Amino acid sequence: MSAAKDCRGGDGRPLFEREDLVLAIGLILGGDAQAADVLARLFEELGQAMEGGLRGINEVREALAAAVEISYLHSEAHAEALKLYRLAVEGHLRVEDEPVRLLRAAVERGTAKAGANKAAGGRR
């Protein structure tokens, strides 16, 4: 299931709507005066969901995956990737520096390393 979809609570309602996560993460990362309260509520809701057994744990995993995606939009990596993309669109990059080429190569290296680590017993 895609992290872009809503996380479902035990009663069929979303545990976390993506829009709510976007708002909460924005407040937390933006240093809003209510950031600590928002973070505490988020942790409390995640903890309560985990008490729901396997289904709750799966809901939390889905919410955390969505939160990582949302947090990426606030990251330095995203800002730099966007600059690189703009340079590519404007035609200011060499072919070997095109974003898709760079990203694919990095993902392939990381995937190969992760596979090797997993085969070696999870060592990093």
C-alpha atoms as an extended CHARMM CRD file, in Angstrom:
* protein
*
       124  EXT
         1         1  MET       CA              0.0000000000        0.0000000000        0.0000000000  PROA      1               0.0000000000
         2         2  SER       CA              1.3320000000        3.4200000000       -0.8740000000  PROA      2               0.0000000000
         3         3  ALA       CA              2.2700000000        5.7780000000        1.9190000000  PROA      3               0.0000000000
         4         4  ALA       CA              0.4510000000        8.4540000000       -0.0490000000  PROA      4               0.0000000000
         5         5  LYS       CA             -2.8580000000        6.8710000000        0.9130000000  PROA      5               0.0000000000
         6         6  ASP       CA             -4.5260000000        7.5780000000        4.2180000000  PROA      6               0.0000000000
         7         7  CYS       CA             -3.5820000000        5.4500000000        7.2020000000  PROA      7               0.0000000000
         8         8  ARG       CA             -6.6920000000        3.6380000000        8.4440000000  PROA      8               0.0000000000
         9         9  GLY       CA             -7.6240000000        3.4470000000       12.0930000000  PROA      9               0.0000000000
        10        10  GLY       CA             -9.2030000000        0.4180000000       13.7330000000  PROA      10              0.0000000000
        11        11  ASP       CA            -12.7000000000        1.7580000000       13.1140000000  PROA      11              0.0000000000
        12        12  GLY       CA            -12.1060000000        2.2520000000        9.3770000000  PROA      12              0.0000000000
        13        13  ARG       CA            -11.4340000000        5.9710000000        9.7130000000  PROA      13              0.0000000000
        14        14  PRO       CA             -7.9950000000        7.2640000000        8.8090000000  PROA      14              0.0000000000
        15        15  LEU       CA             -5.5300000000        7.0720000000       11.6880000000  PROA      15              0.0000000000
        16        16  PHE       CA             -3.6970000000        9.9910000000       10.1040000000  PROA      16              0.0000000000
        17        17  GLU       CA             -4.9430000000       11.8440000000        7.0920000000  PROA      17              0.0000000000
        18        18  ARG       CA             -2.0250000000       12.8840000000        4.9060000000  PROA      18              0.0000000000
        19        19  GLU       CA             -3.1050000000       16.5260000000        5.1230000000  PROA      19              0.0000000000
        20        20  ASP       CA             -3.0060000000       16.3420000000        8.9350000000  PROA      20              0.0000000000
        21        21  LEU       CA              0.4970000000       14.8690000000        8.8140000000  PROA      21              0.0000000000
        22        22  VAL       CA              1.6060000000       17.6180000000        6.4100000000  PROA      22              0.0000000000
        23        23  LEU       CA              0.2850000000       20.2500000000        8.8090000000  PROA      23              0.0000000000
        24        24  ALA       CA              1.7670000000       18.6180000000       11.9280000000  PROA      24              0.0000000000
        25        25  ILE       CA              5.1830000000       18.0740000000       10.3760000000  PROA      25              0.0000000000
        26        26  GLY       CA              5.2040000000       21.6080000000        9.0040000000  PROA      26              0.0000000000
        27        27  LEU       CA              4.4690000000       23.0150000000       12.4590000000  PROA      27              0.0000000000
        28        28  ILE       CA              7.0760000000       20.7980000000       14.1140000000  PROA      28              0.0000000000
        29        29  LEU       CA              9.8430000000       21.5090000000       11.6140000000  PROA      29              0.0000000000
        30        30  GLY       CA              8.9270000000       25.1740000000       11.3880000000  PROA      30              0.0000000000
        31        31  GLY       CA              9.5060000000       25.6810000000       15.0930000000  PROA      31              0.0000000000
        32        32  ASP       CA              5.9380000000       26.7970000000       15.7310000000  PROA      32              0.0000000000
        33        33  ALA       CA              5.1560000000       27.7210000000       19.3360000000  PROA      33              0.0000000000
        34        34  GLN       CA              2.8990000000       24.6500000000       19.4960000000  PROA      34              0.0000000000
        35        35  ALA       CA              5.5240000000       22.3130000000       17.9860000000  PROA      35              0.0000000000
        36        36  ALA       CA              6.1750000000       20.4320000000       21.2300000000  PROA      36              0.0000000000
        37        37  ASP       CA              2.4540000000       19.8850000000       21.8180000000  PROA      37              0.0000000000
        38        38  VAL       CA              1.8920000000       18.7430000000       18.2310000000  PROA      38              0.0000000000
        39        39  LEU       CA              4.8340000000       16.3360000000       18.4700000000  PROA      39              0.0000000000
        40        40  ALA       CA              3.6280000000       14.9600000000       21.8000000000  PROA      40              0.0000000000
        41        41  ARG       CA              0.1120000000       14.3880000000       20.3980000000  PROA      41              0.0000000000
        42        42  LEU       CA              1.5700000000       12.6800000000       17.3500000000  PROA      42              0.0000000000
        43        43  PHE       CA              3.6610000000       10.3500000000       19.5340000000  PROA      43              0.0000000000
        44        44  GLU       CA              0.6690000000        9.6220000000       21.7580000000  PROA      44              0.0000000000
        45        45  GLU       CA             -1.5040000000        8.7260000000       18.7570000000  PROA      45              0.0000000000
        46        46  LEU       CA              1.2240000000        6.4980000000       17.3250000000  PROA      46              0.0000000000
        47        47  GLY       CA              1.5980000000        4.7530000000       20.6870000000  PROA      47              0.0000000000
        48        48  GLN       CA             -2.1370000000        4.1950000000       21.0360000000  PROA      48              0.0000000000
        49        49  ALA       CA             -2.3290000000        2.7810000000       17.5290000000  PROA      49              0.0000000000
        50        50  MET       CA              0.4720000000        0.3070000000       18.3010000000  PROA      50              0.0000000000
        51        51  GLU       CA             -1.5570000000       -0.9880000000       21.2310000000  PROA      51              0.0000000000
        52        52  GLY       CA             -4.0630000000       -2.1880000000       18.6250000000  PROA      52              0.0000000000
        53        53  GLY       CA             -1.8940000000       -5.1870000000       17.8270000000  PROA      53              0.0000000000
        54        54  LEU       CA             -0.6340000000       -6.1330000000       14.3950000000  PROA      54              0.0000000000
        55        55  ARG       CA             -3.2050000000       -4.0110000000       12.5940000000  PROA      55              0.0000000000
        56        56  GLY       CA             -2.2630000000       -0.9770000000       14.6650000000  PROA      56              0.0000000000
        57        57  ILE       CA              1.4350000000       -1.6060000000       14.1030000000  PROA      57              0.0000000000
        58        58  ASN       CA              0.8420000000       -1.7520000000       10.3570000000  PROA      58              0.0000000000
        59        59  GLU       CA             -1.0840000000        1.5260000000       10.5420000000  PROA      59              0.0000000000
        60        60  VAL       CA              1.8150000000        3.1290000000       12.4030000000  PROA      60              0.0000000000
        61        61  ARG       CA              4.3000000000        1.8280000000        9.8160000000  PROA      61              0.0000000000
        62        62  GLU       CA              2.1890000000        3.3580000000        7.0610000000  PROA      62              0.0000000000
        63        63  ALA       CA              1.9200000000        6.6750000000        8.9020000000  PROA      63              0.0000000000
        64        64  LEU       CA              5.6710000000        6.7270000000        9.5180000000  PROA      64              0.0000000000
        65        65  ALA       CA              6.3800000000        6.0210000000        5.8390000000  PROA      65              0.0000000000
        66        66  ALA       CA              4.1290000000        8.9470000000        4.8840000000  PROA      66              0.0000000000
        67        67  ALA       CA              5.8270000000       11.1320000000        7.5030000000  PROA      67              0.0000000000
        68        68  VAL       CA              9.2420000000       10.3650000000        5.9860000000  PROA      68              0.0000000000
        69        69  GLU       CA              7.9710000000       11.3570000000        2.5370000000  PROA      69              0.0000000000
        70        70  ILE       CA              6.4940000000       14.5770000000        3.9170000000  PROA      70              0.0000000000
        71        71  SER       CA              9.6290000000       15.3800000000        5.9250000000  PROA      71              0.0000000000
        72        72  TYR       CA             11.7610000000       14.9760000000        2.8110000000  PROA      72              0.0000000000
        73        73  LEU       CA             10.0460000000       18.0260000000        1.3300000000  PROA      73              0.0000000000
        74        74  HSD       CA             11.5760000000       20.0810000000        4.1790000000  PROA      74              0.0000000000
        75        75  SER       CA             15.0630000000       18.6000000000        3.8360000000  PROA      75              0.0000000000
        76        76  GLU       CA             18.2770000000       20.0470000000        2.4800000000  PROA      76              0.0000000000
        77        77  ALA       CA             18.4460000000       17.0580000000        0.1110000000  PROA      77              0.0000000000
        78        78  HSD       CA             15.1100000000       18.0530000000       -1.4180000000  PROA      78              0.0000000000
        79        79  ALA       CA             16.1540000000       21.6840000000       -1.7720000000  PROA      79              0.0000000000
        80        80  GLU       CA             19.3710000000       20.6960000000       -3.5450000000  PROA      80              0.0000000000
        81        81  ALA       CA             17.5780000000       18.1380000000       -5.7430000000  PROA      81              0.0000000000
        82        82  LEU       CA             15.1400000000       20.8450000000       -6.7750000000  PROA      82              0.0000000000
        83        83  LYS       CA             18.0190000000       23.1970000000       -7.6860000000  PROA      83              0.0000000000
        84        84  LEU       CA             19.5930000000       20.4050000000       -9.7330000000  PROA      84              0.0000000000
        85        85  TYR       CA             16.2940000000       19.7150000000      -11.4620000000  PROA      85              0.0000000000
        86        86  ARG       CA             15.8630000000       23.3810000000      -12.3320000000  PROA      86              0.0000000000
        87        87  LEU       CA             19.3730000000       23.4980000000      -13.8100000000  PROA      87              0.0000000000
        88        88  ALA       CA             18.5180000000       20.4250000000      -15.8930000000  PROA      88              0.0000000000
        89        89  VAL       CA             15.2660000000       21.9290000000      -17.1470000000  PROA      89              0.0000000000
        90        90  GLU       CA             17.0980000000       25.1260000000      -18.0810000000  PROA      90              0.0000000000
        91        91  GLY       CA             19.6990000000       23.0660000000      -19.9810000000  PROA      91              0.0000000000
        92        92  HSD       CA             22.6820000000       24.0250000000      -17.8030000000  PROA      92              0.0000000000
        93        93  LEU       CA             23.9420000000       20.5190000000      -16.9710000000  PROA      93              0.0000000000
        94        94  ARG       CA             26.2050000000       18.0380000000      -18.6670000000  PROA      94              0.0000000000
        95        95  VAL       CA             24.5030000000       14.7810000000      -19.6130000000  PROA      95              0.0000000000
        96        96  GLU       CA             26.3000000000       12.8660000000      -16.8390000000  PROA      96              0.0000000000
        97        97  ASP       CA             25.0080000000       15.3950000000      -14.2860000000  PROA      97              0.0000000000
        98        98  GLU       CA             21.3280000000       15.0080000000      -15.1750000000  PROA      98              0.0000000000
        99        99  PRO       CA             19.3190000000       14.3800000000      -11.9700000000  PROA      99              0.0000000000
       100       100  VAL       CA             17.8630000000       11.0310000000      -13.0130000000  PROA      100             0.0000000000
       101       101  ARG       CA             21.3010000000        9.6520000000      -13.9270000000  PROA      101             0.0000000000
       102       102  LEU       CA             22.8470000000       10.8190000000      -10.6530000000  PROA      102             0.0000000000
       103       103  LEU       CA             19.9790000000        9.5490000000       -8.5370000000  PROA      103             0.0000000000
       104       104  ARG       CA             19.7470000000        6.1890000000      -10.2770000000  PROA      104             0.0000000000
       105       105  ALA       CA             23.4700000000        5.5890000000       -9.8420000000  PROA      105             0.0000000000
       106       106  ALA       CA             23.2950000000        6.4720000000       -6.1420000000  PROA      106             0.0000000000
       107       107  VAL       CA             20.2310000000        4.2620000000       -5.6110000000  PROA      107             0.0000000000
       108       108  GLU       CA             21.8850000000        1.3580000000       -7.4110000000  PROA      108             0.0000000000
       109       109  ARG       CA             25.0250000000        1.6950000000       -5.2500000000  PROA      109             0.0000000000
       110       110  GLY       CA             22.9380000000        1.9640000000       -2.0760000000  PROA      110             0.0000000000
       111       111  THR       CA             20.7360000000       -0.9680000000       -3.0390000000  PROA      111             0.0000000000
       112       112  ALA       CA             23.7670000000       -3.1160000000       -3.7950000000  PROA      112             0.0000000000
       113       113  LYS       CA             25.3450000000       -2.1710000000       -0.4680000000  PROA      113             0.0000000000
       114       114  ALA       CA             22.0990000000       -2.8410000000        1.4200000000  PROA      114             0.0000000000
       115       115  GLY       CA             21.8190000000       -6.2450000000       -0.2720000000  PROA      115             0.0000000000
       116       116  ALA       CA             25.4000000000       -7.0790000000        0.6490000000  PROA      116             0.0000000000
       117       117  ASN       CA             24.8110000000       -5.9860000000        4.2430000000  PROA      117             0.0000000000
       118       118  LYS       CA             21.6650000000       -8.0530000000        4.4740000000  PROA      118             0.0000000000
       119       119  ALA       CA             23.4630000000      -11.1020000000        3.1200000000  PROA      119             0.0000000000
       120       120  ALA       CA             26.2610000000      -10.5400000000        5.6430000000  PROA      120             0.0000000000
       121       121  GLY       CA             23.8200000000      -10.5340000000        8.5550000000  PROA      121             0.0000000000
       122       122  GLY       CA             22.7170000000       -6.9100000000        8.6030000000  PROA      122             0.0000000000
       123       123  ARG       CA             26.0960000000       -5.3770000000        9.4020000000  PROA      123             0.0000000000
       124       124  ARG       CA             26.6500000000       -1.8330000000        8.1410000000  PROA      124             0.0000000000
